[in-house]
């Protein structure tokens, strides 16, 4: 089985998984309460910030299938929650588990992360840079 067949197989399996509405709601609440604070606090320190913001926009996009939103919100909730396998404050290692979880989720959802989600993420970072320039 080649890599593309494997990705298609994973996608097919994911679409068959039931989405637990309570877990989805809990993850969404966790993400809504802490995502933007964590992203702003970690600006310039994590190389996967743009992917995380694009994943956020995909997760809250009503056009995104429920199972994709569930996968992304679970990964983003892991990023937001301070209790990690590897604590975030450990220099050089602190965000490796967060990056692994998020990038695994992005791989699993395949092509559902659309150019528009990346465009929204880039626009967010441009606004943040403009705001920092104005403040500074």
Secondary structure, 3 states (H helix, E strand, C coil): CCHHHHHHHHHHHHHHCCCCHHHHHHHHHHHHHHHHHHHHHCCCCCCCHHHHHHHHHHHHCCCCCHHHHHHHHHHHHHHHCCCCCCCCCCCCCCCHHHHHHHHHHHHHHHHHCCHHHHHHHHHHHHHHHHHHHHHC
